[in-house]
Amino acid sequence: MNFKDYLAPFDFEKCPKSGLEKPIYELFEEISNITMYQKAMNTLGIDTTVLPFSDVKKDVIVEAKQILMDINEAVNEGTELSKLGMKADYESLLKNKEKISELSSSYYELIPHT
């Protein structure tokens, strides 16, 4: 299954008349607009056939976010090490690159991309 199985446009003509105030009704109409979600996913380069959103759990997203923060930290550490130029410790640079590689692999195991 992919997100298309879960996201389908509402036919507001077939829905019972709403008793909500117009601004609130318009808000619900806007947040239920699947075209907005599809455009956002396309903009982010997410192929929903590869990453079915129906299979993504909140704890996986939280874990993936932590990995991204760890990658950011490791990249910043690597940048600082690289600024040392020839004085940089080669072993530390190598370990840093390996750490980034491992974290990246972990992220893509959780959140696959094409």
C-alpha positions as a printed NumPy array, in Angstrom:
array([[  0.   ,   0.   ,   0.   ],
       [  1.123,   3.567,  -0.543],
       [ -0.139,   6.925,   0.588],
       [ -2.662,   7.006,  -2.253],
       [ -4.488,   4.214,  -0.463],
       [ -4.989,   6.502,   2.519],
       [ -5.147,   9.972,   1.011],
       [ -8.157,  10.507,  -1.154],
       [ -9.868,  13.781,  -1.87 ],
       [-13.011,  14.547,   0.053],
       [-16.123,  15.135,  -1.962],
       [-17.534,  17.999,   0.031],
       [-20.726,  17.89 ,  -2.027],
       [-21.52 ,  14.414,  -0.659],
       [-20.712,  15.352,   2.939],
       [-23.475,  16.503,   5.254],
       [-23.74 ,  20.265,   5.593],
       [-21.392,  21.572,   8.232],
       [-22.5  ,  23.625,  11.192],
       [-19.002,  25.029,  11.659],
       [-18.299,  28.703,  11.268],
       [-16.966,  29.556,   7.808],
       [-13.297,  30.213,   8.835],
       [-13.116,  26.906,  10.719],
       [-14.764,  25.055,   7.842],
       [-12.275,  26.583,   5.389],
       [ -9.396,  25.506,   7.638],
       [-10.628,  21.895,   7.615],
       [-11.13 ,  22.095,   3.874],
       [ -7.534,  23.295,   3.436],
       [ -5.879,  20.712,   5.704],
       [ -7.805,  17.926,   3.991],
       [ -6.527,  19.007,   0.563],
       [ -4.367,  16.075,  -0.593],
       [ -2.928,  18.07 ,  -3.484],
       [ -1.046,  20.161,  -0.92 ],
       [  0.488,  17.019,   0.606],
       [  1.349,  15.55 ,  -2.791],
       [  3.109,  18.765,  -3.854],
       [  5.058,  18.866,  -0.583],
       [  6.207,  15.272,  -1.009],
       [  7.207,  15.897,  -4.625],
       [  9.094,  19.039,  -3.604],
       [ 11.024,  17.013,  -1.032],
       [ 11.806,  14.371,  -3.647],
       [  9.957,  11.647,  -1.787],
       [  8.932,   8.738,  -3.957],
       [  5.855,   7.427,  -2.189],
       [  6.083,   4.125,  -4.061],
       [  9.427,   3.471,  -2.336],
       [  8.459,   4.958,   1.016],
       [  4.889,   3.982,   1.804],
       [  3.751,   6.37 ,   4.518],
       [  1.29 ,   3.834,   5.793],
       [  4.243,   1.773,   7.026],
       [  6.151,   4.574,   8.794],
       [  5.693,   4.593,  12.561],
       [  6.215,   7.574,  14.849],
       [  9.041,   5.922,  16.802],
       [ 10.897,   5.278,  13.522],
       [ 10.574,   8.945,  12.571],
       [ 11.811,  10.018,  16.01 ],
       [ 14.793,   7.662,  15.7  ],
       [ 15.554,   8.928,  12.184],
       [ 15.417,  12.525,  13.413],
       [ 17.933,  11.705,  16.161],
       [ 20.233,  10.118,  13.599],
       [ 20.029,  13.268,  11.466],
       [ 20.969,  15.375,  14.486],
       [ 23.9  ,  13.018,  15.155],
       [ 24.986,  13.336,  11.515],
       [ 24.838,  17.125,  11.803],
       [ 27.011,  17.   ,  14.913],
       [ 29.522,  14.677,  13.234],
       [ 29.68 ,  16.895,  10.139],
       [ 30.359,  19.926,  12.339],
       [ 33.118,  18.   ,  14.155],
       [ 34.606,  17.003,  10.794],
       [ 34.512,  20.597,   9.607],
       [ 36.39 ,  21.711,  12.705],
       [ 38.973,  18.953,  12.25 ],
       [ 39.408,  19.882,   8.581],
       [ 40.092,  23.505,   9.502],
       [ 43.302,  22.32 ,  11.162],
       [ 44.638,  21.402,   7.722],
       [ 47.926,  19.506,   7.865],
       [ 47.857,  19.657,  11.678],
       [ 44.659,  17.571,  11.795],
       [ 44.896,  14.086,  13.244],
       [ 44.373,  11.706,  10.323],
       [ 42.926,   8.959,  12.539],
       [ 40.345,  11.352,  14.013],
       [ 39.33 ,  12.501,  10.522],
       [ 39.002,   8.898,   9.364],
       [ 36.905,   7.912,  12.408],
       [ 34.693,  10.952,  11.84 ],
       [ 34.051,   9.997,   8.194],
       [ 33.304,   6.403,   9.214],
       [ 30.868,   7.643,  11.859],
       [ 29.051,   9.781,   9.283],
       [ 28.911,   6.828,   6.904],
       [ 27.489,   4.493,   9.569],
       [ 24.913,   7.048,  10.701],
       [ 23.892,   7.694,   7.103],
       [ 23.425,   3.973,   6.489],
       [ 21.333,   3.69 ,   9.655],
       [ 19.145,   6.579,   8.53 ],
       [ 18.532,   5.089,   5.078],
       [ 17.666,   1.735,   6.63 ],
       [ 14.902,   3.486,   8.556],
       [ 13.778,   5.937,   5.855],
       [ 14.564,   4.545,   2.386],
       [ 14.912,   6.884,  -0.586],
       [ 15.378,   6.222,  -4.272]])
